[in-house]
Amino acid sequence: MSEGLPHIVVCICTYKRPHPLRCLLETLRLQITEGLFTYSIVVADNDSAASAKAVVTDFQPLSDVEVIYCSEPVQNIALARNKAFTNARGEFIAFIDDDELAIKEWLLRMYSFLVVSKADGVLGPVMPQFTEAPPKWALKAGVFDRPNSQDYQSGSLLHWNQTGTGNALIHRRVMDEVEGPFRGEFGSGGEDIDFFRRAMKQGKVFVWCADAVVYEVVPVERTQISFQLRRALLRGKGSLASPAGRPLGILKSVLACIVYTMLLPGSLVIGRHVFLKYLVRNCDHLGKLLSLVGIDLVKEKYVLK
């Protein structure tokens, strides 16, 4: 760290993705700072076999950027994020996923906009980068859609349901003031949205930076219907720990399942993409209801990422 300059710590949680992690670290090594800040990296390995350790060990001698490796053996994404945060030493905390790639100006644009906006945190677009052309139904159904630069203008105030940690820069003081900061009951996903929801309840403000883009590498297996359905079921399961798991949210899910189930046969007439869009939405609610009665159709914890 250079004395007197603000310091950003980039937190990465990873689980059995050595090659994507290596590619991400390479993009982070090349970040432009223009002398405005310094930065370092923390890698929190959520694999009890420590599969990411060799990646960090091999990368460190090639980079001037400090990389700290830590391990969270309990497979739980919220605990892994907390482990990364605990090992972070800096005034600002950045989050990026282990299957993403950052443009050279990523941190510079995020930091500059955070300073100008005087917000508590800044979020940016996560754009898909497909390893193979995805099926047309998937694009039409919008299963890869995330908030992007075409949805919001820079400076737009964000609602908690528009947030995530795939591309975020947050004042450390904010995370210190939010209990957890990530709650372990969201072990399979949704822990980031829950964090932002609770932070906003405390009056914290988060804004959008449209030109601070990162790219999510989407392998062909994630474009398959089976993956999208498993992900939706797991999303629903995770939502039980959120306000959506309260009685009113449960009732809404019951009604939604009835409506979507009724719409499915007719949607086939309109097109396959409409059918699959409704099927995925149905599974979002079905996953919650099944989990409520103790039925767990998806055993793996990292379908979401």
ABEGO torsion letter per residue (X at the ends): XBBGBBBBBBBBBBBGBAAAAAAAAAAAAABBAGGABBBBBBBBBABAAGAAAAAAAAAAAABABBBBBBBBABBBAAAAAAAAAAABBBABBBBBBAABBBBAAAAAAAAAAAAAAGBABBBBBBBBBBABBBBAAAAAAGAABBBBAAABBBGBBBBAAABEAABBBBBAAAAAABBOABBAABAAEGAAAAAAAAAAAAGBBBBBBAABBBBBBBBAAAABAAAAAAAAAAAAAAAAABAAABAAAAAAAAAAAAAAAAAAAAAAAAEAAAAAAAAAAAAAAAAAAAAAAGBBABABAAAAX
